[in-house]
Amino acid sequence: MDDKTPAFFHLQYSEETAADLIGRQSVRTTFKLSERSIDALSLLAAQLGIKQKSLFDHLIEDTQALQMIAREFENVGIRPQRVPKTYVISRRTLENLERVSEEFNTPRDALVEHSIERILPLLLREKEKHGRRKELLGDLRLFLQQGSHLLERAEEQLGAGDPAYEEILAMLRAVDACCRGVEQCVSRGNRIEDF
């Protein structure tokens, strides 16, 4: 390269960097899981606004937790009525899962199932928060309705061009935008009610 090439083009990449990039590569793999686990992973990812892949990778990359699950596997067992489900996960996550599965002679599906079980308390907390969001949305709608009545009074008493009327109108527009945002948040969480 010549002297005019920016310095960052001269960076050297090691084999370790290449291996890290390859480890992040996405792969598809199928697991047989209970409907409850499939739903839990999907619901929590949606509720937190993250991809299922990110949540899945987070759960399975925790080698210590996987090993603990594998050690306790005989006491835990496998849930009946399992359904095949294909996920996109990182290559590193899949390799970690297979390594622990082989080392402890524990089925991959069982490791995944019980890793997902670890998020159930978080999912239940999100369900409680969803209920509180719905209550707050009701209060917010009432507040918006009261604000509309206030705006009508301001228009009757002061006129639409009055600065106080304009301030109340601006406030109501902001509250309306806020209300729509909270409605979207609640709408995204409605699926969690049935869990």
Backbone hydrogen bonds in HBPLUS format (Angstrom, degrees):
<---DONOR---> <-ACCEPTOR-->    atom                        ^
c    i                          cat <-CA-CA->   ^        H-A-AA   ^      H-
h    n   atom  resd res      DA  || num        DHA   H-A  angle D-A-AA Bond
n    s   type  num  typ     dist DA aas  dist angle  dist       angle   num
A0005-THR N   A0002-ASP O   3.33 MM   3  5.82 167.6  2.34 113.3 117.0     1
A0009-PHE N   A0006-PRO O   3.09 MM   3  5.78 155.9  2.15 118.0 124.8     2
A0010-HIS N   A0007-ALA O   2.91 MM   3  5.41 154.1  1.97 115.2 123.5     3
A0011-LEU N   A0008-PHE O   3.48 MM   3  5.50 167.4  2.49 100.5 103.8     4
A0018-ALA N   A0014-SER O   3.14 MM   4  6.50 159.6  2.18 146.6 151.9     5
A0019-ALA N   A0015-GLU O   2.85 MM   4  6.07 156.4  1.90 146.9 153.4     6
A0020-ASP N   A0016-GLU O   2.95 MM   4  6.16 150.2  2.04 141.5 149.7     7
A0021-LEU N   A0017-THR O   2.96 MM   4  6.26 157.8  2.01 150.4 155.9     8
A0022-ILE N   A0018-ALA O   2.91 MM   4  6.17 158.2  1.96 150.5 156.7     9
A0023-GLY N   A0019-ALA O   2.88 MM   4  6.04 149.2  1.97 142.7 151.4    10
A0024-ARG N   A0020-ASP O   3.21 MM   4  6.50 129.2  2.48 137.8 149.9    11
A0024-ARG N   A0021-LEU O   3.16 MM   3  5.21 138.0  2.35  96.5 108.0    12
A0025-GLN N   A0022-ILE O   3.05 MM   3  5.17 152.0  2.13 103.4 112.3    13
A0092-ARG N   A0023-GLY O   2.91 MM  69  4.51 160.6  1.94 139.2 132.7    14
A0091-ARG N   A0025-GLN O   2.77 MM  66  5.63 141.1  1.92 159.6 172.6    15
A0027-VAL N   A0089-ILE O   2.75 MM  62  5.57 160.9  1.79 168.0 174.8    16
A0089-ILE N   A0027-VAL O   2.91 MM  62  5.57 159.0  1.96 162.5 166.3    17
A0029-THR N   A0087-TYR O   2.99 MM  58  5.63 156.6  2.05 156.8 164.4    18
A0087-TYR N   A0029-THR O   2.85 MM  58  5.63 164.9  1.87 163.8 161.9    19
A0031-PHE N   A0085-LYS O   2.95 MM  54  5.48 164.0  1.97 147.4 147.4    20
A0085-LYS N   A0031-PHE O   2.76 MM  54  5.48 151.8  1.84 158.7 168.4    21
A0033-LEU N   A0083-VAL O   2.95 MM  50  5.27 156.5  2.01 141.3 134.7    22
A0083-VAL N   A0033-LEU O   2.61 MM  50  5.27 167.4  1.63 147.4 145.1    23
A0038-ILE N   A0034-SER O   3.06 MM   4  6.39 164.1  2.09 154.8 159.2    24
A0039-ASP N   A0035-GLU O   2.84 MM   4  6.02 167.0  1.85 155.3 158.8    25
A0040-ALA N   A0036-ARG O   2.87 MM   4  5.99 156.7  1.92 144.1 151.3    26
A0041-LEU N   A0037-SER O   3.03 MM   4  6.20 167.1  2.05 152.6 154.4    27
A0042-SER N   A0038-ILE O   3.14 MM   4  6.31 165.8  2.16 148.9 153.1    28
A0043-LEU N   A0039-ASP O   2.77 MM   4  5.85 170.8  1.78 159.7 162.5    29
A0044-LEU N   A0040-ALA O   2.99 MM   4  5.99 168.2  2.00 149.2 152.9    30
A0045-ALA N   A0041-LEU O   3.13 MM   4  6.14 161.6  2.17 143.5 148.9    31
A0046-ALA N   A0042-SER O   3.06 MM   4  6.23 162.5  2.09 147.8 152.8    32
A0047-GLN N   A0043-LEU O   2.81 MM   4  5.97 160.1  1.84 151.2 157.4    33
A0048-LEU N   A0044-LEU O   2.88 MM   4  6.00 155.4  1.94 150.3 155.8    34
A0049-GLY N   A0045-ALA O   2.92 MM   4  5.90 117.2  2.33 135.1 150.8    35
A0050-ILE N   A0045-ALA O   2.93 MM   5  5.10 157.2  1.99 149.0 151.3    36
A0049-GLY N   A0046-ALA O   3.18 MM   3  4.98 141.6  2.33  92.5 103.8    37
A0054-SER N   A0051-LYS O   3.08 MM   3  5.34 119.7  2.46 100.6 114.1    38
A0055-LEU N   A0051-LYS O   3.24 MM   4  6.66 160.9  2.28 152.6 157.0    39
A0056-PHE N   A0052-GLN O   2.76 MM   4  5.91 168.2  1.78 160.8 164.6    40
A0057-ASP N   A0053-LYS O   2.79 MM   4  5.90 168.4  1.80 151.7 155.5    41
A0058-HIS N   A0054-SER O   2.96 MM   4  6.09 156.2  2.02 142.1 148.9    42
A0059-LEU N   A0055-LEU O   3.01 MM   4  6.30 157.1  2.07 150.2 155.5    43
A0060-ILE N   A0056-PHE O   2.98 MM   4  6.21 168.1  2.00 160.8 163.5    44
A0061-GLU N   A0057-ASP O   2.86 MM   4  5.68 147.8  1.96 149.2 155.8    45
A0063-THR N   A0061-GLU O   2.95 MM   2  5.65 118.5  2.34 112.8  95.9    46
A0066-LEU N   A0062-ASP O   3.04 MM   4  6.36 160.7  2.08 154.2 160.3    47
A0067-GLN N   A0063-THR O   2.85 MM   4  6.08 161.1  1.89 154.5 159.3    48
A0068-MET N   A0064-GLN O   2.96 MM   4  6.19 153.4  2.03 145.5 152.9    49
A0069-ILE N   A0065-ALA O   2.91 MM   4  6.18 158.4  1.96 150.9 156.6    50
A0070-ALA N   A0066-LEU O   2.85 MM   4  6.09 159.2  1.89 150.0 156.3    51
A0071-ARG N   A0067-GLN O   2.90 MM   4  6.12 154.1  1.97 147.4 153.8    52
A0072-GLU N   A0068-MET O   3.11 MM   4  6.30 148.4  2.21 143.4 151.4    53
A0073-PHE N   A0070-ALA O   3.27 MM   3  4.96 158.4  2.32  96.9 103.1    54
A0075-ASN N   A0072-GLU O   2.92 MM   3  5.55 133.4  2.14 118.4 130.3    55
A0076-VAL N   A0072-GLU O   3.22 MM   4  6.40 130.9  2.48 143.1 155.6    56
A0076-VAL N   A0073-PHE O   2.97 MM   3  4.99 136.4  2.17  99.6 112.6    57
A0077-GLY N   A0073-PHE O   2.97 MM   4  5.93 168.2  1.98 163.3 164.2    58
A0094-LEU N   A0090-SER O   3.10 MM   4  6.47 162.6  2.13 154.5 158.4    59
A0095-GLU N   A0091-ARG O   2.89 MM   4  6.14 161.0  1.93 153.0 158.6    60
A0096-ASN N   A0092-ARG O   2.89 MM   4  6.07 157.4  1.94 148.4 154.6    61
A0097-LEU N   A0093-THR O   2.93 MM   4  6.14 162.2  1.96 151.5 156.3    62
A0098-GLU N   A0094-LEU O   2.92 MM   4  6.14 164.7  1.94 152.6 156.6    63
A0099-ARG N   A0095-GLU O   2.89 MM   4  6.01 152.4  1.97 145.5 153.4    64
A0100-VAL N   A0096-ASN O   3.06 MM   4  6.28 168.5  2.07 154.5 156.3    65
A0101-SER N   A0097-LEU O   2.91 MM   4  6.02 159.0  1.95 148.5 155.5    66
A0102-GLU N   A0098-GLU O   2.95 MM   4  6.03 160.1  1.99 144.1 148.8    67
A0103-GLU N   A0099-ARG O   2.89 MM   4  6.02 164.8  1.92 149.9 154.9    68
A0104-PHE N   A0100-VAL O   3.01 MM   4  6.04 159.1  2.06 150.2 153.7    69
A0105-ASN N   A0101-SER O   2.89 MM   4  5.50 106.8  2.43 131.3 146.8    70
A0106-THR N   A0101-SER O   2.95 MM   5  4.81 150.4  2.03 134.8 142.7    71
A0105-ASN N   A0102-GLU O   3.32 MM   3  4.92 153.0  2.40  93.6 101.4    72
A0110-ALA N   A0107-PRO O   3.10 MM   3  5.36 121.5  2.46 101.4 115.1    73
A0111-LEU N   A0107-PRO O   3.16 MM   4  6.57 156.5  2.21 151.6 158.2    74
A0112-VAL N   A0108-ARG O   2.92 MM   4  6.24 160.1  1.96 159.2 164.8    75
A0113-GLU N   A0109-ASP O   2.83 MM   4  5.98 168.2  1.84 150.4 154.4    76
A0114-HIS N   A0110-ALA O   3.02 MM   4  6.11 169.9  2.03 150.3 152.5    77
A0115-SER N   A0111-LEU O   2.95 MM   4  6.00 136.1  2.15 136.2 148.3    78
A0115-SER N   A0112-VAL O   3.14 MM   3  5.02 124.4  2.46  93.4 108.3    79
A0116-ILE N   A0112-VAL O   2.93 MM   4  6.19 156.1  1.99 155.5 160.9    80
A0117-GLU N   A0113-GLU O   3.07 MM   4  6.40 143.8  2.21 138.2 148.7    81
A0118-ARG N   A0115-SER O   3.16 MM   3  5.40 139.6  2.33  99.9 110.5    82
A0119-ILE N   A0116-ILE O   2.96 MM   3  5.61 156.7  2.01 118.6 125.1    83
A0120-LEU N   A0117-GLU O   3.17 MM   3  5.46 160.3  2.21 109.8 115.8    84
A0122-LEU N   A0119-ILE O   2.97 MM   3  5.26 118.0  2.37 106.7 122.2    85
A0123-LEU N   A0119-ILE O   2.95 MM   4  6.26 153.1  2.02 154.2 163.0    86
A0124-LEU N   A0120-LEU O   2.88 MM   4  6.15 155.3  1.94 155.6 161.7    87
A0125-ARG N   A0121-PRO O   2.99 MM   4  6.25 150.3  2.08 143.2 151.0    88
A0126-GLU N   A0122-LEU O   2.96 MM   4  6.23 152.9  2.04 144.4 152.0    89
A0127-LYS N   A0123-LEU O   2.91 MM   4  6.19 144.0  2.04 141.6 151.9    90
A0128-GLU N   A0124-LEU O   3.05 MM   4  6.36 152.5  2.13 143.7 149.9    91
A0129-LYS N   A0125-ARG O   2.94 MM   4  6.25 159.3  1.98 149.2 155.0    92
A0130-HIS N   A0126-GLU O   2.85 MM   4  6.05 147.6  1.96 142.2 151.4    93
A0131-GLY N   A0127-LYS O   3.15 MM   4  6.49 151.8  2.23 144.4 150.4    94
A0132-ARG N   A0128-GLU O   3.10 MM   4  6.50 152.9  2.18 147.0 154.4    95
A0133-ARG N   A0129-LYS O   2.81 MM   4  6.10 150.4  1.90 149.9 158.8    96
A0134-LYS N   A0130-HIS O   2.98 MM   4  6.29 152.7  2.06 148.6 155.3    97
A0135-GLU N   A0131-GLY O   3.15 MM   4  6.47 154.6  2.22 143.6 149.8    98
A0136-LEU N   A0132-ARG O   2.96 MM   4  6.23 163.1  1.99 150.6 155.1    99
A0137-LEU N   A0133-ARG O   2.81 MM   4  6.03 147.1  1.92 146.2 156.1   100
A0138-GLY N   A0134-LYS O   3.07 MM   4  6.39 152.3  2.15 145.9 152.1   101
A0139-ASP N   A0135-GLU O   3.07 MM   4  6.47 156.6  2.12 148.6 154.9   102
A0140-LEU N   A0136-LEU O   2.77 MM   4  6.00 153.6  1.84 147.8 155.9   103
A0141-ARG N   A0137-LEU O   2.88 MM   4  6.12 154.4  1.94 150.2 156.3   104
A0142-LEU N   A0138-GLY O   3.05 MM   4  6.31 155.1  2.12 145.1 151.9   105
A0143-PHE N   A0139-ASP O   2.88 MM   4  6.14 155.9  1.94 147.5 154.6   106
A0144-LEU N   A0140-LEU O   2.88 MM   4  6.14 152.4  1.96 145.8 153.3   107
A0145-GLN N   A0141-ARG O   2.91 MM   4  6.18 153.7  1.98 145.5 152.7   108
A0146-GLN N   A0142-LEU O   2.88 MM   4  6.18 160.3  1.92 152.7 157.8   109
A0147-GLY N   A0143-PHE O   2.87 MM   4  6.08 150.8  1.95 143.6 152.4   110
A0148-SER N   A0144-LEU O   2.93 MM   4  6.22 144.9  2.06 143.0 152.1   111
A0149-HIS N   A0145-GLN O   3.12 MM   4  6.50 153.1  2.19 146.7 153.1   112
A0150-LEU N   A0146-GLN O   2.98 MM   4  6.28 152.7  2.06 145.3 153.3   113
A0151-LEU N   A0147-GLY O   2.86 MM   4  6.13 152.0  1.94 146.3 153.9   114
A0152-GLU N   A0148-SER O   2.97 MM   4  6.26 154.9  2.03 146.1 152.6   115
A0153-ARG N   A0149-HIS O   2.99 MM   4  6.31 156.4  2.05 147.2 153.4   116
A0154-ALA N   A0150-LEU O   2.90 MM   4  6.18 157.0  1.95 148.8 155.4   117
A0155-GLU N   A0151-LEU O   2.91 MM   4  6.17 153.4  1.98 148.6 155.7   118
A0156-GLU N   A0152-GLU O   2.95 MM   4  6.22 160.0  1.99 149.4 154.6   119
A0157-GLN N   A0153-ARG O   2.85 MM   4  5.98 163.1  1.88 154.4 159.0   120
A0158-LEU N   A0154-ALA O   2.75 MM   4  5.43 152.7  1.82 140.9 148.9   121
A0159-GLY N   A0155-GLU O   2.92 MM   4  4.37 130.4  2.17 106.4 120.5   122
A0162-ASP N   A0159-GLY O   3.26 MM   3  5.70 165.2  2.29 114.6 119.1   123
A0166-GLU N   A0162-ASP O   2.99 MM   4  6.33 158.9  2.04 154.0 160.3   124
A0167-GLU N   A0163-PRO O   2.99 MM   4  6.23 151.4  2.08 145.2 152.2   125
A0168-ILE N   A0164-ALA O   3.02 MM   4  6.29 160.6  2.06 149.7 154.6   126
A0169-LEU N   A0165-TYR O   2.87 MM   4  6.11 155.5  1.93 150.8 158.5   127
A0170-ALA N   A0166-GLU O   2.91 MM   4  6.13 156.5  1.97 144.6 150.6   128
A0171-MET N   A0167-GLU O   2.92 MM   4  6.17 156.1  1.97 146.4 153.2   129
A0172-LEU N   A0168-ILE O   2.90 MM   4  6.15 157.8  1.95 147.8 153.7   130
A0173-ARG N   A0169-LEU O   2.97 MM   4  6.26 153.1  2.04 149.1 156.2   131
A0174-ALA N   A0170-ALA O   3.09 MM   4  6.37 157.1  2.14 146.6 152.4   132
A0175-VAL N   A0171-MET O   2.88 MM   4  6.18 159.0  1.92 152.5 158.9   133
A0176-ASP N   A0172-LEU O   2.79 MM   4  5.92 154.7  1.85 146.7 153.9   134
A0177-ALA N   A0173-ARG O   2.97 MM   4  6.21 156.6  2.03 145.5 151.2   135
A0178-CYS N   A0174-ALA O   2.93 MM   4  6.15 157.7  1.98 147.2 153.8   136
A0179-CYS N   A0175-VAL O   2.78 MM   4  5.98 154.9  1.85 147.5 154.7   137
A0180-ARG N   A0176-ASP O   2.97 MM   4  6.26 156.0  2.03 147.6 153.2   138
A0181-GLY N   A0177-ALA O   3.03 MM   4  6.29 152.4  2.11 144.6 152.3   139
A0182-VAL N   A0178-CYS O   2.94 MM   4  6.26 158.3  1.99 153.9 159.2   140
A0183-GLU N   A0179-CYS O   2.87 MM   4  6.08 153.8  1.93 147.4 155.4   141
A0184-GLN N   A0180-ARG O   3.00 MM   4  6.26 152.8  2.08 144.6 150.8   142
A0185-CYS N   A0181-GLY O   3.06 MM   4  6.34 155.1  2.12 143.5 150.5   143
A0186-VAL N   A0182-VAL O   2.88 MM   4  6.13 159.9  1.92 153.4 158.3   144
A0187-SER N   A0183-GLU O   2.79 MM   4  5.95 156.5  1.85 146.6 154.1   145
A0188-ARG N   A0184-GLN O   2.93 MM   4  6.16 156.9  1.98 150.1 154.9   146
A0189-GLY N   A0185-CYS O   3.28 MM   4  6.50 142.4  2.43 136.5 146.1   147
A0189-GLY N   A0186-VAL O   3.04 MM   3  5.08 123.4  2.38  95.5 110.4   148
A0190-ASN N   A0187-SER O   3.25 MM   3  5.25 157.0  2.31 101.1 107.9   149
A0192-ILE N   A0189-GLY O   2.94 MM   3  5.56 147.6  2.04 119.7 128.6   150
A0193-GLU N   A0190-ASN O   3.18 MM   3  5.68 158.6  2.23 113.1 119.1   151
A0195-PHE N   A0192-ILE O   3.13 MM   3  5.41 162.5  2.16 110.3 115.7   152
